[in-house]
């Protein structure tokens, strides 16, 4: 079965697998053939490594399809949660929002009206 790189949460994969094995960034970087700094940036989601590096990471951690499926599922779940949250936020937005200037104008009018009474 080909690996679905698009839906693979590589940053979570690297960080989780590295920490479970009690490895430091240098060890993983050396094992993958890259720098510790690059592994750090992958973990933080600052870079998306090319496919050949992802393949090296998978090989280094000796991950099978079953284990990779966990990281695909987490990614899909995270995307679904974000999409659902955006939909809920959109549904709860007021259609006729009053801005701060409008509130100040209303307060002034109310104050002026009280002065006249």
MIBA-468223 format. One record per atom (N, C-alpha, C, O): x, y, z; atom name. Coordinates in nm, 3 decimals. Layout:
BEGIN
(site (X, Y, Z), 'CA')
...
//
This chain:
BEGIN
(site (0.085, -0.119, 0.000), 'N')
(site (0.000, 0.000, 0.000), 'CA')
(site (0.089, 0.124, 0.000), 'C')
(site (0.177, 0.138, 0.086), 'O')
(site (0.069, 0.215, -0.096), 'N')
(site (0.152, 0.337, -0.099), 'CA')
(site (0.121, 0.429, 0.019), 'C')
(site (0.009, 0.433, 0.070), 'O')
(site (0.223, 0.500, 0.061), 'N')
(site (0.209, 0.590, 0.175), 'CA')
(site (0.140, 0.718, 0.131), 'C')
(site (0.177, 0.778, 0.029), 'O')
(site (0.040, 0.760, 0.207), 'N')
(site (-0.033, 0.883, 0.179), 'CA')
(site (0.040, 0.998, 0.250), 'C')
(site (0.007, 1.034, 0.363), 'O')
(site (0.139, 1.054, 0.182), 'N')
(site (0.221, 1.159, 0.242), 'CA')
(site (0.142, 1.286, 0.271), 'C')
(site (0.174, 1.359, 0.365), 'O')
(site (0.041, 1.312, 0.192), 'N')
(site (-0.037, 1.435, 0.207), 'CA')
(site (-0.106, 1.442, 0.344), 'C')
(site (-0.115, 1.549, 0.404), 'O')
(site (-0.154, 1.328, 0.391), 'N')
(site (-0.227, 1.325, 0.518), 'CA')
(site (-0.144, 1.268, 0.633), 'C')
(site (-0.200, 1.224, 0.733), 'O')
(site (-0.014, 1.270, 0.619), 'N')
(site (0.074, 1.220, 0.723), 'CA')
(site (0.123, 1.336, 0.808), 'C')
(site (0.184, 1.430, 0.756), 'O')
(site (0.096, 1.331, 0.936), 'N')
(site (0.141, 1.436, 1.028), 'CA')
(site (0.285, 1.408, 1.066), 'C')
(site (0.312, 1.350, 1.171), 'O')
(site (0.377, 1.450, 0.981), 'N')
(site (0.518, 1.417, 0.998), 'CA')
(site (0.578, 1.482, 1.122), 'C')
(site (0.665, 1.423, 1.186), 'O')
(site (0.534, 1.601, 1.158), 'N')
(site (0.589, 1.665, 1.278), 'CA')
(site (0.551, 1.587, 1.404), 'C')
(site (0.634, 1.568, 1.492), 'O')
(site (0.427, 1.544, 1.412), 'N')
(site (0.383, 1.465, 1.528), 'CA')
(site (0.452, 1.328, 1.529), 'C')
(site (0.491, 1.278, 1.634), 'O')
(site (0.466, 1.269, 1.411), 'N')
(site (0.532, 1.139, 1.398), 'CA')
(site (0.674, 1.146, 1.452), 'C')
(site (0.712, 1.065, 1.536), 'O')
(site (0.752, 1.242, 1.405), 'N')
(site (0.892, 1.253, 1.444), 'CA')
(site (0.904, 1.278, 1.594), 'C')
(site (0.981, 1.211, 1.663), 'O')
(site (0.830, 1.374, 1.644), 'N')
(site (0.840, 1.408, 1.787), 'CA')
(site (0.797, 1.291, 1.875), 'C')
(site (0.867, 1.257, 1.970), 'O')
(site (0.685, 1.229, 1.843), 'N')
(site (0.635, 1.119, 1.925), 'CA')
(site (0.729, 0.999, 1.923), 'C')
(site (0.764, 0.945, 2.027), 'O')
(site (0.770, 0.960, 1.803), 'N')
(site (0.858, 0.843, 1.791), 'CA')
(site (0.993, 0.869, 1.855), 'C')
(site (1.049, 0.780, 1.919), 'O')
(site (1.047, 0.988, 1.841), 'N')
(site (1.175, 1.022, 1.902), 'CA')
(site (1.165, 1.017, 2.054), 'C')
(site (1.252, 0.960, 2.121), 'O')
(site (1.060, 1.077, 2.109), 'N')
(site (1.045, 1.081, 2.255), 'CA')
(site (1.017, 0.942, 2.313), 'C')
(site (1.067, 0.909, 2.420), 'O')
(site (0.937, 0.861, 2.243), 'N')
(site (0.909, 0.725, 2.291), 'CA')
(site (1.036, 0.642, 2.299), 'C')
(site (1.048, 0.553, 2.384), 'O')
(site (1.131, 0.669, 2.212), 'N')
(site (1.257, 0.594, 2.209), 'CA')
(site (1.367, 0.662, 2.291), 'C')
(site (1.480, 0.614, 2.296), 'O')
(site (1.333, 0.774, 2.355), 'N')
(site (1.428, 0.853, 2.435), 'CA')
(site (1.552, 0.890, 2.354), 'C')
(site (1.665, 0.880, 2.402), 'O')
(site (1.529, 0.933, 2.230), 'N')
(site (1.638, 0.977, 2.144), 'CA')
(site (1.645, 1.129, 2.145), 'C')
(site (1.544, 1.197, 2.163), 'O')
(site (1.766, 1.182, 2.125), 'N')
(site (1.776, 1.326, 2.112), 'CA')
(site (1.776, 1.364, 1.963), 'C')
(site (1.784, 1.277, 1.876), 'O')
(site (1.768, 1.491, 1.937), 'N')
(site (1.760, 1.540, 1.799), 'CA')
(site (1.881, 1.500, 1.717), 'C')
(site (1.869, 1.469, 1.598), 'O')
(site (1.998, 1.502, 1.780), 'N')
(site (2.121, 1.467, 1.709), 'CA')
(site (2.119, 1.322, 1.662), 'C')
(site (2.160, 1.292, 1.550), 'O')
(site (2.069, 1.233, 1.747), 'N')
(site (2.064, 1.091, 1.711), 'CA')
(site (1.971, 1.068, 1.591), 'C')
(site (2.004, 0.994, 1.499), 'O')
(site (1.856, 1.131, 1.595), 'N')
(site (1.760, 1.115, 1.484), 'CA')
(site (1.817, 1.178, 1.358), 'C')
(site (1.812, 1.118, 1.251), 'O')
(site (1.872, 1.298, 1.370), 'N')
(site (1.931, 1.365, 1.255), 'CA')
(site (2.039, 1.281, 1.191), 'C')
(site (2.044, 1.267, 1.069), 'O')
(site (2.125, 1.226, 1.272), 'N')
(site (2.234, 1.142, 1.222), 'CA')
(site (2.178, 1.015, 1.155), 'C')
(site (2.225, 0.975, 1.049), 'O')
(site (2.079, 0.955, 1.217), 'N')
(site (2.019, 0.833, 1.162), 'CA')
(site (1.946, 0.855, 1.031), 'C')
(site (1.941, 0.766, 0.947), 'O')
(site (1.890, 0.974, 1.016), 'N')
(site (1.815, 1.007, 0.894), 'CA')
(site (1.907, 1.066, 0.788), 'C')
(site (1.874, 1.066, 0.669), 'O')
(site (2.022, 1.115, 0.831), 'N')
(site (2.115, 1.176, 0.737), 'CA')
(site (2.092, 1.324, 0.718), 'C')
(site (2.111, 1.378, 0.609), 'O')
(site (2.049, 1.390, 0.824), 'N')
(site (2.025, 1.533, 0.821), 'CA')
(site (2.071, 1.593, 0.954), 'C')
(site (2.125, 1.521, 1.038), 'O')
(site (2.051, 1.721, 0.973), 'N')
(site (2.097, 1.786, 1.096), 'CA')
(site (1.991, 1.779, 1.206), 'C')
(site (1.873, 1.759, 1.181), 'O')
(site (2.039, 1.796, 1.329), 'N')
(site (1.949, 1.802, 1.444), 'CA')
(site (1.856, 1.923, 1.430), 'C')
(site (1.738, 1.916, 1.466), 'O')
(site (1.909, 2.032, 1.378), 'N')
(site (1.828, 2.152, 1.359), 'CA')
(site (1.713, 2.127, 1.261), 'C')
(site (1.602, 2.175, 1.282), 'O')
(site (1.741, 2.051, 1.155), 'N')
(site (1.636, 2.021, 1.058), 'CA')
(site (1.528, 1.933, 1.121), 'C')
(site (1.409, 1.954, 1.096), 'O')
(site (1.568, 1.837, 1.202), 'N')
(site (1.471, 1.751, 1.272), 'CA')
(site (1.387, 1.837, 1.366), 'C')
(site (1.265, 1.819, 1.376), 'O')
(site (1.451, 1.930, 1.436), 'N')
(site (1.379, 2.022, 1.525), 'CA')
(site (1.274, 2.101, 1.448), 'C')
(site (1.160, 2.114, 1.493), 'O')
(site (1.313, 2.153, 1.332), 'N')
(site (1.220, 2.232, 1.250), 'CA')
(site (1.106, 2.147, 1.197), 'C')
(site (0.994, 2.196, 1.183), 'O')
(site (1.132, 2.020, 1.167), 'N')
(site (1.024, 1.928, 1.125), 'CA')
(site (0.926, 1.910, 1.241), 'C')
(site (0.805, 1.921, 1.223), 'O')
(site (0.980, 1.882, 1.360), 'N')
(site (0.895, 1.861, 1.477), 'CA')
(site (0.807, 1.982, 1.507), 'C')
(site (0.691, 1.967, 1.547), 'O')
(site (0.860, 2.100, 1.487), 'N')
(site (0.785, 2.222, 1.514), 'CA')
(site (0.690, 2.260, 1.400), 'C')
(site (0.613, 2.355, 1.412), 'O')
(site (0.696, 2.186, 1.290), 'N')
(site (0.609, 2.215, 1.176), 'CA')
(site (0.656, 2.333, 1.095), 'C')
(site (0.578, 2.389, 1.017), 'O')
(site (0.780, 2.373, 1.111), 'N')
(site (0.833, 2.488, 1.039), 'CA')
(site (0.876, 2.453, 0.897), 'C')
(site (0.882, 2.540, 0.810), 'O')
(site (0.906, 2.324, 0.875), 'N')
(site (0.939, 2.277, 0.740), 'CA')
(site (0.862, 2.148, 0.713), 'C')
(site (0.835, 2.070, 0.804), 'O')
(site (0.828, 2.130, 0.589), 'N')
(site (0.768, 2.004, 0.545), 'CA')
(site (0.872, 1.935, 0.460), 'C')
(site (0.902, 1.979, 0.349), 'O')
(site (0.928, 1.827, 0.512), 'N')
(site (1.038, 1.762, 0.440), 'CA')
(site (0.992, 1.700, 0.308), 'C')
(site (0.876, 1.662, 0.294), 'O')
(site (1.082, 1.690, 0.212), 'N')
(site (1.047, 1.624, 0.086), 'CA')
(site (1.025, 1.474, 0.110), 'C')
(site (1.063, 1.419, 0.213), 'O')
(site (0.962, 1.411, 0.013), 'N')
(site (0.924, 1.270, 0.026), 'CA')
(site (1.044, 1.181, 0.058), 'C')
(site (1.031, 1.090, 0.140), 'O')
(site (1.160, 1.206, -0.005), 'N')
(site (1.274, 1.118, 0.021), 'CA')
(site (1.320, 1.126, 0.168), 'C')
(site (1.370, 1.028, 0.222), 'O')
(site (1.304, 1.241, 0.231), 'N')
(site (1.340, 1.255, 0.373), 'CA')
(site (1.234, 1.186, 0.459), 'C')
(site (1.268, 1.120, 0.558), 'O')
(site (1.107, 1.200, 0.423), 'N')
(site (1.000, 1.132, 0.496), 'CA')
(site (1.023, 0.981, 0.492), 'C')
(site (1.005, 0.912, 0.592), 'O')
(site (1.061, 0.930, 0.376), 'N')
(site (1.088, 0.787, 0.363), 'CA')
(site (1.204, 0.744, 0.453), 'C')
(site (1.200, 0.636, 0.512), 'O')
(site (1.307, 0.828, 0.463), 'N')
(site (1.420, 0.797, 0.551), 'CA')
(site (1.377, 0.796, 0.697), 'C')
(site (1.421, 0.712, 0.775), 'O')
(site (1.291, 0.890, 0.733), 'N')
(site (1.240, 0.897, 0.871), 'CA')
(site (1.161, 0.770, 0.904), 'C')
(site (1.179, 0.710, 1.010), 'O')
(site (1.073, 0.730, 0.813), 'N')
(site (0.992, 0.610, 0.833), 'CA')
(site (1.081, 0.487, 0.846), 'C')
(site (1.057, 0.401, 0.931), 'O')
(site (1.182, 0.479, 0.763), 'N')
(site (1.276, 0.366, 0.768), 'CA')
(site (1.356, 0.370, 0.898), 'C')
(site (1.375, 0.267, 0.962), 'O')
(site (1.404, 0.487, 0.937), 'N')
(site (1.482, 0.501, 1.059), 'CA')
(site (1.404, 0.451, 1.181), 'C')
(site (1.458, 0.379, 1.265), 'O')
(site (1.276, 0.491, 1.191), 'N')
(site (1.193, 0.450, 1.304), 'CA')
(site (1.131, 0.312, 1.285), 'C')
(site (1.063, 0.261, 1.373), 'O')
(site (1.155, 0.251, 1.167), 'N')
(site (1.104, 0.117, 1.136), 'CA')
(site (0.952, 0.109, 1.155), 'C')
(site (0.901, 0.022, 1.226), 'O')
(site (0.882, 0.202, 1.091), 'N')
(site (0.737, 0.211, 1.106), 'CA')
(site (0.667, 0.132, 0.996), 'C')
(site (0.700, 0.144, 0.878), 'O')
(site (0.571, 0.051, 1.037), 'N')
(site (0.492, -0.025, 0.938), 'CA')
(site (0.364, 0.053, 0.904), 'C')
(site (0.336, 0.158, 0.963), 'O')
(site (0.288, 0.000, 0.809), 'N')
(site (0.165, 0.068, 0.765), 'CA')
(site (0.067, 0.088, 0.880), 'C')
(site (-0.001, 0.191, 0.886), 'O')
(site (0.059, -0.008, 0.970), 'N')
(site (-0.035, 0.003, 1.082), 'CA')
(site (0.001, 0.122, 1.171), 'C')
(site (-0.087, 0.199, 1.211), 'O')
(site (0.130, 0.137, 1.199), 'N')
(site (0.175, 0.249, 1.283), 'CA')
(site (0.155, 0.382, 1.209), 'C')
(site (0.114, 0.482, 1.269), 'O')
(site (0.186, 0.384, 1.080), 'N')
(site (0.168, 0.506, 1.001), 'CA')
(site (0.021, 0.547, 0.994), 'C')
(site (-0.011, 0.665, 0.990), 'O')
(site (-0.068, 0.450, 0.994), 'N')
(site (-0.211, 0.478, 0.991), 'CA')
(site (-0.254, 0.562, 1.111), 'C')
(site (-0.344, 0.645, 1.100), 'O')
(site (-0.189, 0.540, 1.225), 'N')
(site (-0.221, 0.621, 1.344), 'CA')
(site (-0.192, 0.768, 1.319), 'C')
(site (-0.269, 0.855, 1.360), 'O')
(site (-0.083, 0.796, 1.252), 'N')
(site (-0.047, 0.936, 1.225), 'CA')
(site (-0.133, 0.995, 1.114), 'C')
(site (-0.159, 1.116, 1.114), 'O')
(site (-0.177, 0.915, 1.021), 'N')
(site (-0.270, 0.963, 0.920), 'CA')
(site (-0.405, 0.993, 0.985), 'C')
(site (-0.466, 1.096, 0.956), 'O')
(site (-0.450, 0.905, 1.071), 'N')
(site (-0.578, 0.924, 1.137), 'CA')
(site (-0.578, 1.049, 1.223), 'C')
(site (-0.674, 1.126, 1.223), 'O')
(site (-0.468, 1.069, 1.296), 'N')
(site (-0.459, 1.189, 1.380), 'CA')
(site (-0.465, 1.314, 1.295), 'C')
(site (-0.529, 1.411, 1.333), 'O')
(site (-0.399, 1.313, 1.180), 'N')
(site (-0.400, 1.429, 1.092), 'CA')
(site (-0.540, 1.455, 1.040), 'C')
(site (-0.586, 1.569, 1.044), 'O')
(site (-0.607, 1.353, 0.993), 'N')
(site (-0.742, 1.369, 0.940), 'CA')
(site (-0.836, 1.417, 1.050), 'C')
(site (-0.918, 1.506, 1.028), 'O')
(site (-0.822, 1.358, 1.170), 'N')
(site (-0.906, 1.399, 1.282), 'CA')
(site (-0.881, 1.547, 1.315), 'C')
(site (-0.976, 1.622, 1.337), 'O')
(site (-0.756, 1.588, 1.319), 'N')
(site (-0.724, 1.727, 1.349), 'CA')
(site (-0.784, 1.820, 1.245), 'C')
(site (-0.841, 1.924, 1.280), 'O')
(site (-0.772, 1.784, 1.116), 'N')
(site (-0.830, 1.867, 1.011), 'CA')
(site (-0.981, 1.875, 1.024), 'C')
(site (-1.039, 1.982, 1.007), 'O')
(site (-1.045, 1.761, 1.055), 'N')
(site (-1.189, 1.759, 1.072), 'CA')
(site (-1.232, 1.845, 1.190), 'C')
(site (-1.333, 1.915, 1.183), 'O')
(site (-1.154, 1.841, 1.299), 'N')
(site (-1.186, 1.923, 1.415), 'CA')
(site (-1.174, 2.071, 1.381), 'C')
(site (-1.259, 2.150, 1.422), 'O')
(site (-1.071, 2.108, 1.309), 'N')
(site (-1.053, 2.249, 1.270), 'CA')
(site (-1.166, 2.292, 1.178), 'C')
(site (-1.223, 2.400, 1.197), 'O')
(site (-1.200, 2.209, 1.080), 'N')
(site (-1.309, 2.242, 0.988), 'CA')
(site (-1.440, 2.258, 1.064), 'C')
(site (-1.517, 2.351, 1.037), 'O')
(site (-1.467, 2.169, 1.158), 'N')
(site (-1.589, 2.177, 1.237), 'CA')
(site (-1.594, 2.301, 1.322), 'C')
(site (-1.699, 2.364, 1.336), 'O')
(site (-1.480, 2.339, 1.381), 'N')
(site (-1.472, 2.458, 1.464), 'CA')
(site (-1.499, 2.583, 1.380), 'C')
(site (-1.571, 2.673, 1.424), 'O')
(site (-1.440, 2.589, 1.260), 'N')
(site (-1.462, 2.704, 1.173), 'CA')
(site (-1.609, 2.715, 1.134), 'C')
(site (-1.664, 2.825, 1.129), 'O')
(site (-1.673, 2.601, 1.107), 'N')
(site (-1.815, 2.603, 1.073), 'CA')
(site (-1.898, 2.652, 1.190), 'C')
(site (-1.991, 2.730, 1.171), 'O')
(site (-1.865, 2.607, 1.314), 'N')
(site (-1.940, 2.651, 1.431), 'CA')
(site (-1.920, 2.800, 1.455), 'C')
(site (-2.015, 2.871, 1.488), 'O')
(site (-1.797, 2.848, 1.438), 'N')
(site (-1.770, 2.991, 1.458), 'CA')
(site (-1.846, 3.074, 1.356), 'C')
(site (-1.901, 3.179, 1.389), 'O')
(site (-1.849, 3.028, 1.233), 'N')
(site (-1.921, 3.099, 1.127), 'CA')
(site (-2.070, 3.105, 1.158), 'C')
(site (-2.134, 3.207, 1.135), 'O')
(site (-2.125, 2.996, 1.210), 'N')
(site (-2.267, 2.989, 1.239), 'CA')
(site (-2.306, 3.079, 1.355), 'C')
(site (-2.420, 3.124, 1.362), 'O')
(site (-2.213, 3.107, 1.448), 'N')
(site (-2.245, 3.188, 1.564), 'CA')
(site (-2.212, 3.336, 1.546), 'C')
(site (-2.237, 3.416, 1.636), 'O')
(site (-2.156, 3.373, 1.432), 'N')
(site (-2.124, 3.514, 1.409), 'CA')
(site (-2.254, 3.592, 1.390), 'C')
(site (-2.343, 3.548, 1.318), 'O')
(site (-2.264, 3.709, 1.455), 'N')
(site (-2.383, 3.791, 1.432), 'CA')
(site (-2.383, 3.846, 1.290), 'C')
(site (-2.278, 3.880, 1.235), 'O')
(site (-2.501, 3.853, 1.232), 'N')
(site (-2.508, 3.900, 1.093), 'CA')
(site (-2.496, 4.051, 1.084), 'C')
(site (-2.440, 4.103, 0.988), 'O')
(site (-2.548, 4.123, 1.183), 'N')
(site (-2.538, 4.269, 1.183), 'CA')
(site (-2.458, 4.312, 1.305), 'C')
(site (-2.515, 4.355, 1.405), 'O')
(site (-2.328, 4.301, 1.295), 'N')
(site (-2.242, 4.336, 1.407), 'CA')
(site (-2.235, 4.487, 1.424), 'C')
(site (-2.225, 4.561, 1.326), 'O')
(site (-2.242, 4.531, 1.549), 'N')
(site (-2.229, 4.673, 1.580), 'CA')
(site (-2.085, 4.697, 1.616), 'C')
(site (-2.031, 4.629, 1.704), 'O')
(site (-2.021, 4.792, 1.551), 'N')
(site (-1.881, 4.817, 1.583), 'CA')
(site (-1.869, 4.915, 1.699), 'C')
(site (-1.970, 4.970, 1.744), 'O')
(site (-1.750, 4.937, 1.746), 'N')
(site (-1.724, 5.021, 1.862), 'CA')
(site (-1.772, 5.164, 1.839), 'C')
(site (-1.828, 5.225, 1.930), 'O')
(site (-1.754, 5.216, 1.721), 'N')
(site (-1.797, 5.353, 1.691), 'CA')
(site (-1.948, 5.364, 1.707), 'C')
(site (-1.996, 5.462, 1.764), 'O')
(site (-2.022, 5.265, 1.659), 'N')
(site (-2.168, 5.267, 1.672), 'CA')
(site (-2.209, 5.267, 1.819), 'C')
(site (-2.305, 5.336, 1.855), 'O')
(site (-2.141, 5.193, 1.902), 'N')
(site (-2.173, 5.188, 2.045), 'CA')
(site (-2.149, 5.324, 2.108), 'C')
(site (-2.230, 5.371, 2.188), 'O')
(site (-2.038, 5.389, 2.073), 'N')
(site (-2.009, 5.522, 2.128), 'CA')
(site (-2.114, 5.624, 2.083), 'C')
(site (-2.155, 5.709, 2.162), 'O')
(site (-2.158, 5.615, 1.960), 'N')
(site (-2.263, 5.706, 1.910), 'CA')
(site (-2.391, 5.684, 1.988), 'C')
(site (-2.457, 5.780, 2.027), 'O')
(site (-2.427, 5.559, 2.011), 'N')
(site (-2.549, 5.529, 2.087), 'CA')
(site (-2.539, 5.581, 2.230), 'C')
(site (-2.637, 5.634, 2.283), 'O')
(site (-2.424, 5.566, 2.292), 'N')
(site (-2.405, 5.618, 2.428), 'CA')
(site (-2.419, 5.770, 2.432), 'C')
(site (-2.481, 5.824, 2.523), 'O')
(site (-2.363, 5.837, 2.333), 'N')
(site (-2.371, 5.983, 2.328), 'CA')
(site (-2.516, 6.028, 2.311), 'C')
(site (-2.561, 6.121, 2.377), 'O')
(site (-2.588, 5.961, 2.221), 'N')
(site (-2.729, 5.995, 2.199), 'CA')
(site (-2.809, 5.975, 2.327), 'C')
(site (-2.895, 6.057, 2.360), 'O')
(site (-2.783, 5.866, 2.399), 'N')
(site (-2.854, 5.838, 2.523), 'CA')
(site (-2.821, 5.945, 2.627), 'C')
(site (-2.909, 5.992, 2.699), 'O')
(site (-2.694, 5.984, 2.633), 'N')
(site (-2.651, 6.086, 2.728), 'CA')
(site (-2.716, 6.220, 2.694), 'C')
(site (-2.763, 6.291, 2.783), 'O')
(site (-2.719, 6.255, 2.563), 'N')
(site (-2.781, 6.381, 2.519), 'CA')
(site (-2.929, 6.382, 2.551), 'C')
(site (-2.983, 6.485, 2.591), 'O')
(site (-2.994, 6.268, 2.534), 'N')
(site (-3.138, 6.259, 2.560), 'CA')
(site (-3.166, 6.281, 2.709), 'C')
(site (-3.263, 6.348, 2.744), 'O')
(site (-3.083, 6.226, 2.798), 'N')
(site (-3.100, 6.242, 2.941), 'CA')
(site (-3.080, 6.388, 2.980), 'C')
(site (-3.147, 6.437, 3.070), 'O')
(site (-2.988, 6.458, 2.914), 'N')
(site (-2.960, 6.598, 2.942), 'CA')
(site (-3.080, 6.684, 2.910), 'C')
(site (-3.106, 6.783, 2.978), 'O')
(site (-3.153, 6.647, 2.805), 'N')
(site (-3.268, 6.726, 2.761), 'CA')
(site (-3.387, 6.707, 2.854), 'C')
(site (-3.474, 6.794, 2.862), 'O')
(site (-3.392, 6.595, 2.924), 'N')
(site (-3.507, 6.567, 3.013), 'CA')
(site (-3.500, 6.641, 3.140), 'C')
(site (-3.589, 6.628, 3.224), 'O')
//
